[in-house]
Amino acid sequence: MGPDTTASTVSAAVRPEDTAHRFARPRRLHPASVVLGINVRQLIQALIFPLAATFTAGGRVMLFALVAMGIVLLTVRVLAWQRFHYSFDGEVLRVAEGVLSRNQRSLDVARIQQVEIDRSLLQRLLGLAALRVETAGSSTEVEVELRVVPEQDAVALRSAVRESKVRTTGRAPALTDDGDDDEEGASRPVLQVPLRHVLLGSATGVRLLVFPAVIAGAFQFLGQATDQWLETSVEYLLEQQVITERGVQGLTLSTGLLLAAAVLGLSLVTAVVVGVLRDAWFRIERVDDDLHVSRGLLSTRDSVLPLRRIQLVQVQRNWMRRVLGYSSVRIHSAGGSGDTDRRVSVPLLADGDVDALLAEIYPGTTGAPDLRRHPRPAVRRAIFRSLRAVAWPLALLWVVPWQFAEAARVPALALLPLAVVLGVVEYRHLAHGVSERLVAARQGALSVTTSLAPVVKVQAVSTRANLFQRRLGLATVDVHVAGPGGDIEVLDAGATDAHALHERLTRHAADPVEPAGDPGHGSVRPSPAPPPAGTPGSRAGSSPPPGRPGA
């Protein structure tokens, strides 16, 4: 049984009639918010310099400073708790806060895009939760954060906001099996990621860099203490004649491999622990026109992604996952307070299940559209980009007079044929496609990314071709998508295909058609498909047989 059983029980106990006027009168946060509501990151940033200054002054001064800062902080937190009120009358969420200067904020329910419930381990033990409310205009910080409230109140307030949005849009709440209105709607499972996939995704993804990043950050944070420790260690090794002017004595190949294996092992363990803590019990449920995402082992997070606000989906596969037949999916949504709040990443998914998830995210589709490979002249551009990436390091080795650089010049030339191979691999992955509902583009060498967006979300289209692309009959199309997810780049497509794609998407951007009953991702007005290979004006070989995103 997953960790959110308590939340489900609480939700089931709350009836719509109980939440109608429950939050109409101003309410305070839970008294525990005096402590649990402290933003640890901001607290460290505010106190790091005073603590560093008092640390050099001696033990008594530091102790006195810590006590004084603790009293001041506690006093400010108590006053802030007393002056913080929130209310929701069914149409507007109001928050009033501030000790010396008052700040009142009003959010119309129609503008609310995302409501999240966070529960740390301590909060779960105490029956508390943090509620985060975000709008499409949120940029650098959360629009409203109630930290912390009783878990039952958090679930009830989220349900009240959802019911109000349903009434605003004219859609009635879904019915449960017994015919009663359920404030959370009728949920339908969409995806549940097994724990073994979470483990595999952590061991084959970017989380392997967490341990090296933590070590590097610790060295940088310690600063002078690290330098002194390194100097002392080097002096000791010199005295023991482990290090001489000619290098390190006794450092054999087996010793170096053992050290590398130790670092890799620690990186792997760290990645698995972080991945399990963050993504264990990952599941997605469909509730009316929303996707409910929940994840976490000790600390849990529940996110609500309205289907209308999903702007871009990226299917990512690095070389290890391609060998194993897995992908990760990143869902970008309009709204959210930062990059981590604007997207939801599915830890790991079998390649055969990607289309089924896309069909849930983009209702009315059967998955990704068929992709058209790019013409053969694009391989020259791909090889050039790959060679350009290694040209600067090689040039630097031949310019600097360091002894290490001189010894590495000849071995580094092996990067040139490797770059050529990677360029060919990148070319084989270049592809794009467009259907009645979706536009997609694929690119990458070691890590391949397929980006997909609804054509109704396209805001503008631009086509560019430099001198070398024009000589090869190529062009790059930039599809500008609404929201913070980023644009779709169709790199080095055939000039004819690029022109046809540009014209088709421009018509959609000028006059998108969203059919009734489709939550923002429906079909658009039909338009002619790009010309097939071999038609007049297209280059030979510009459109090999179509492929899927995982091909």
ChimeraX attribute file (.defattr): number of C-alpha atoms within 10 A of each C-alpha:
attribute: neighborCount
match mode: 1-to-1
recipient: residues
	/A:1	5
	/A:2	13
	/A:3	17
	/A:4	19
	/A:5	10
	/A:6	14
	/A:7	18
	/A:8	12
	/A:9	11
	/A:10	16
	/A:11	21
	/A:12	14
	/A:13	11
	/A:14	18
	/A:15	17
	/A:16	15
	/A:17	10
	/A:18	12
	/A:19	22
	/A:20	17
	/A:21	14
	/A:22	18
	/A:23	19
	/A:24	16
	/A:25	11
	/A:26	15
	/A:27	14
	/A:28	16
	/A:29	20
	/A:30	17
	/A:31	14
	/A:32	16
	/A:33	20
	/A:34	21
	/A:35	14
	/A:36	18
	/A:37	19
	/A:38	14
	/A:39	10
	/A:40	10
	/A:41	8
	/A:42	9
	/A:43	11
	/A:44	11
	/A:45	10
	/A:46	11
	/A:47	13
	/A:48	10
	/A:49	11
	/A:50	14
	/A:51	16
	/A:52	11
	/A:53	12
	/A:54	17
	/A:55	15
	/A:56	10
	/A:57	11
	/A:58	10
	/A:59	11
	/A:60	11
	/A:61	13
	/A:62	18
	/A:63	13
	/A:64	12
	/A:65	16
	/A:66	16
	/A:67	12
	/A:68	12
	/A:69	15
	/A:70	12
	/A:71	12
	/A:72	11
	/A:73	15
	/A:74	14
	/A:75	13
	/A:76	14
	/A:77	18
	/A:78	15
	/A:79	14
	/A:80	17
	/A:81	21
	/A:82	16
	/A:83	16
	/A:84	20
	/A:85	19
	/A:86	21
	/A:87	20
	/A:88	25
	/A:89	19
	/A:90	22
	/A:91	15
	/A:92	19
	/A:93	21
	/A:94	18
	/A:95	20
	/A:96	15
	/A:97	17
	/A:98	15
	/A:99	15
	/A:100	9
	/A:101	6
	/A:102	10
	/A:103	11
	/A:104	12
	/A:105	13
	/A:106	15
	/A:107	18
	/A:108	15
	/A:109	21
	/A:110	16
	/A:111	14
	/A:112	20
	/A:113	23
	/A:114	24
	/A:115	25
	/A:116	23
	/A:117	22
	/A:118	24
	/A:119	23
	/A:120	18
	/A:121	15
	/A:122	13
	/A:123	20
	/A:124	20
	/A:125	9
	/A:126	12
	/A:127	15
	/A:128	25
	/A:129	28
	/A:130	23
	/A:131	25
	/A:132	22
	/A:133	23
	/A:134	25
	/A:135	22
	/A:136	19
	/A:137	16
	/A:138	18
	/A:139	16
	/A:140	10
	/A:141	12
	/A:142	17
	/A:143	20
	/A:144	20
	/A:145	17
	/A:146	21
	/A:147	23
	/A:148	25
	/A:149	22
	/A:150	20
	/A:151	24
	/A:152	18
	/A:153	19
	/A:154	26
	/A:155	22
	/A:156	26
	/A:157	22
	/A:158	22
	/A:159	22
	/A:160	28
	/A:161	24
	/A:162	25
	/A:163	23
	/A:164	19
	/A:165	22
	/A:166	17
	/A:167	12
	/A:168	13
	/A:169	9
	/A:170	9
	/A:171	12
	/A:172	14
	/A:173	21
	/A:174	18
	/A:175	14
	/A:176	14
	/A:177	9
	/A:178	7
	/A:179	8
	/A:180	11
	/A:181	16
	/A:182	21
	/A:183	24
	/A:184	25
	/A:185	20
	/A:186	16
	/A:187	17
	/A:188	13
	/A:189	12
	/A:190	17
	/A:191	18
	/A:192	17
	/A:193	18
	/A:194	15
	/A:195	16
	/A:196	12
	/A:197	17
	/A:198	23
	/A:199	20
	/A:200	17
	/A:201	25
	/A:202	24
	/A:203	20
	/A:204	17
	/A:205	18
	/A:206	11
	/A:207	20
	/A:208	21
	/A:209	14
	/A:210	16
	/A:211	19
	/A:212	16
	/A:213	13
	/A:214	11
	/A:215	11
	/A:216	11
	/A:217	12
	/A:218	12
	/A:219	14
	/A:220	13
	/A:221	11
	/A:222	10
	/A:223	11
	/A:224	11
	/A:225	12
	/A:226	14
	/A:227	13
	/A:228	11
	/A:229	11
	/A:230	12
	/A:231	12
	/A:232	12
	/A:233	12
	/A:234	14
	/A:235	13
	/A:236	13
	/A:237	14
	/A:238	14
	/A:239	11
	/A:240	10
	/A:241	12
	/A:242	14
	/A:243	17
	/A:244	12
	/A:245	8
	/A:246	6
	/A:247	9
	/A:248	13
	/A:249	11
	/A:250	9
	/A:251	11
	/A:252	10
	/A:253	9
	/A:254	9
	/A:255	11
	/A:256	11
	/A:257	11
	/A:258	12
	/A:259	12
	/A:260	11
	/A:261	12
	/A:262	12
	/A:263	14
	/A:264	16
	/A:265	14
	/A:266	15
	/A:267	19
	/A:268	19
	/A:269	16
	/A:270	19
	/A:271	23
	/A:272	21
	/A:273	14
	/A:274	16
	/A:275	23
	/A:276	21
	/A:277	16
	/A:278	19
	/A:279	26
	/A:280	26
	/A:281	22
	/A:282	25
	/A:283	20
	/A:284	23
	/A:285	19
	/A:286	22
	/A:287	19
	/A:288	19
	/A:289	18
	/A:290	21
	/A:291	22
	/A:292	21
	/A:293	21
	/A:294	24
	/A:295	25
	/A:296	23
	/A:297	19
	/A:298	16
	/A:299	17
	/A:300	24
	/A:301	22
	/A:302	21
	/A:303	20
	/A:304	21
	/A:305	26
	/A:306	22
	/A:307	21
	/A:308	18
	/A:309	21
	/A:310	26
	/A:311	27
	/A:312	26
	/A:313	24
	/A:314	22
	/A:315	23
	/A:316	22
	/A:317	26
	/A:318	19
	/A:319	14
	/A:320	15
	/A:321	21
	/A:322	17
	/A:323	9
	/A:324	11
	/A:325	14
	/A:326	24
	/A:327	26
	/A:328	21
	/A:329	22
	/A:330	18
	/A:331	20
	/A:332	26
	/A:333	27
	/A:334	26
	/A:335	28
	/A:336	27
	/A:337	20
	/A:338	14
	/A:339	15
	/A:340	10
	/A:341	18
	/A:342	23
	/A:343	22
	/A:344	17
	/A:345	16
	/A:346	22
	/A:347	25
	/A:348	24
	/A:349	23
	/A:350	13
	/A:351	19
	/A:352	12
	/A:353	13
	/A:354	19
	/A:355	17
	/A:356	16
	/A:357	18
	/A:358	20
	/A:359	14
	/A:360	18
	/A:361	25
	/A:362	26
	/A:363	19
	/A:364	15
	/A:365	20
	/A:366	13
	/A:367	21
	/A:368	25
	/A:369	23
	/A:370	18
	/A:371	24
	/A:372	24
	/A:373	23
	/A:374	25
	/A:375	27
	/A:376	19
	/A:377	20
	/A:378	26
	/A:379	20
	/A:380	17
	/A:381	21
	/A:382	26
	/A:383	20
	/A:384	14
	/A:385	17
	/A:386	21
	/A:387	20
	/A:388	13
	/A:389	12
	/A:390	16
	/A:391	15
	/A:392	10
	/A:393	12
	/A:394	18
	/A:395	11
	/A:396	12
	/A:397	18
	/A:398	14
	/A:399	11
	/A:400	11
	/A:401	10
	/A:402	10
	/A:403	8
	/A:404	10
	/A:405	16
	/A:406	13
	/A:407	11
	/A:408	13
	/A:409	15
	/A:410	12
	/A:411	8
	/A:412	14
	/A:413	13
	/A:414	10
	/A:415	14
	/A:416	16
	/A:417	11
	/A:418	13
	/A:419	21
	/A:420	19
	/A:421	17
	/A:422	20
	/A:423	23
	/A:424	18
	/A:425	18
	/A:426	24
	/A:427	26
	/A:428	20
	/A:429	22
	/A:430	27
	/A:431	27
	/A:432	31
	/A:433	24
	/A:434	23
	/A:435	19
	/A:436	18
	/A:437	23
	/A:438	23
	/A:439	25
	/A:440	27
	/A:441	25
	/A:442	28
	/A:443	22
	/A:444	20
	/A:445	21
	/A:446	14
	/A:447	14
	/A:448	23
	/A:449	23
	/A:450	24
	/A:451	25
	/A:452	28
	/A:453	29
	/A:454	24
	/A:455	28
	/A:456	27
	/A:457	25
	/A:458	25
	/A:459	17
	/A:460	18
	/A:461	20
	/A:462	16
	/A:463	16
	/A:464	14
	/A:465	16
	/A:466	10
	/A:467	9
	/A:468	12
	/A:469	20
	/A:470	13
	/A:471	10
	/A:472	19
	/A:473	20
	/A:474	27
	/A:475	23
	/A:476	21
	/A:477	22
	/A:478	17
	/A:479	27
	/A:480	18
	/A:481	22
	/A:482	20
	/A:483	21
	/A:484	19
	/A:485	21
	/A:486	14
	/A:487	20
	/A:488	24
	/A:489	19
	/A:490	24
	/A:491	24
	/A:492	26
	/A:493	28
	/A:494	28
	/A:495	24
	/A:496	22
	/A:497	27
	/A:498	24
	/A:499	17
	/A:500	16
	/A:501	25
	/A:502	20
	/A:503	17
	/A:504	19
	/A:505	23
	/A:506	19
	/A:507	15
	/A:508	20
	/A:509	19
	/A:510	12
	/A:511	12
	/A:512	18
	/A:513	17
	/A:514	16
	/A:515	13
	/A:516	8
	/A:517	9
	/A:518	15
	/A:519	19
	/A:520	22
	/A:521	27
	/A:522	21
	/A:523	21
	/A:524	19
	/A:525	14
	/A:526	12
	/A:527	13
	/A:528	10
	/A:529	14
	/A:530	17
	/A:531	15
	/A:532	14
	/A:533	19
	/A:534	12
	/A:535	10
	/A:536	10
	/A:537	11
	/A:538	18
	/A:539	20
	/A:540	14
	/A:541	15
	/A:542	24
	/A:543	22
	/A:544	16
	/A:545	11
	/A:546	15
	/A:547	16
	/A:548	17
	/A:549	29
	/A:550	19
	/A:551	11
